[in-house]
Amino acid sequence: MIRNHNPELTAPPAQALQVCRDITRQHSKTFYLGSTFFPPKQRQAVWAVYATCRTGDDLADETPAEDAPHALEQWWEDTRSALQGHPGADHISQALSWAAHHYPLPHEAFHELYLGLKMDLDQVEYQTLADLELYCRRVAGIVGLMVSPICGYVGGEKTLQKALKLGMAMQLTNILRDVGEDLYQRDRVYLPADLLNQYGVTREMLRQGKVTPEYHALMKHLIQMARGWYQEGRNGLPCLQGSGRLAVAVAARAYEGILDALERNGYDNFQQRAQVSGLRKLLMVPSAWWSLRHQTSST
């Protein structure tokens, strides 16, 4: 990995980081809440990473189909240049380049994200659970690999694999929350065909938007899998350094709360959106702190 040493990047680009903060706060209140527990410099780097990832994701989701491949290629070129210390004129590139100057952001993780976003352009259905797991790794698991060097960590590759699993859990949570939205607005079904067949759920049943017994069982299966990933990911939290532990713990606890909301909604992710209120998220902070404290003292 190339680290840049451009002296112009030593001072935080205030306006660029403000833009990244606003993007983070607007698009992921849960991620933003977690970020507030980082020290200022780390917090700003996390915002830069999130804004970069979010911009690429929006290009894949919202750009007209005929223009999306070129737009995504341009995003990747801009991202790669910024990581190498050659940002463009846009705020996000400038913020990412500043973050990469101060922290060893893994360039290969951003490339994996690019490959994951290309999957959104090339595929609207996934045939196997392994396909879905690969997608979750590429578009979100790798965020754990990006954030870990900002936190600082011990434990080497084992810690990174747990961070990867935590990001995958968050992405699967997003998929389970957004089944109806993805199908009705984007004609995408992320639920793998092999599991749909196993539980007797057809695409036509999904379009009808009814929580049948078959769909209920499928959701329970996937929620249980997501919770297993969260548990694997949480096992790595004591290996993070400083207040980054609490930052990630709070974000993970709040994200997992979406699964609780989905269960309270009777697994209806067609007509209802599983959400965690701001107050409920704040009430999760003490329990996340206490759980982390107990976990750290036990290791």
Number of C-alpha atoms within 10 A of each C-alpha: 10 13 17 18 14 13 9 10 19 12 8 16 18 13 13 19 25 17 17 26 21 14 21 24 17 10 13 13 18 20 21 22 21 22 26 18 19 22 14 11 12 23 22 26 30 29 27 30 25 24 26 23 20 18 15 22 20 13 19 23 16 10 15 11 11 8 11 18 18 13 16 22 14 13 19 19 12 20 26 20 16 23 27 20 23 16 21 14 9 10 20 28 26 26 30 32 31 30 29 26 22 17 19 19 25 19 17 14 20 24 16 19 24 22 15 21 23 19 18 17 15 10 11 14 17 19 14 14 15 12 16 19 18 14 24 25 25 25 27 24 29 27 24 23 23 25 23 27 18 23 23 16 19 15 11 9 9 12 22 25 18 24 30 26 29 31 26 29 30 25 22 27 23 17 18 25 23 19 21 24 18 18 18 15 8 12 13 17 21 23 23 17 20 14 16 17 10 10 17 14 19 13 12 8 14 18 13 10 16 15 18 14 12 15 20 17 16 20 22 14 13 16 22 13 14 23 18 15 20 23 16 18 24 23 17 23 23 24 23 22 16 14 15 26 27 26 25 27 25 28 24 23 19 29 22 20 20 21 26 16 17 22 17 11 15 12 25 23 22 20 13 15 18 23 17 19 15 13 8 12 18 13 12 17 20 11 14 21 16 12 15 20 14 12 15 14 9 8 8
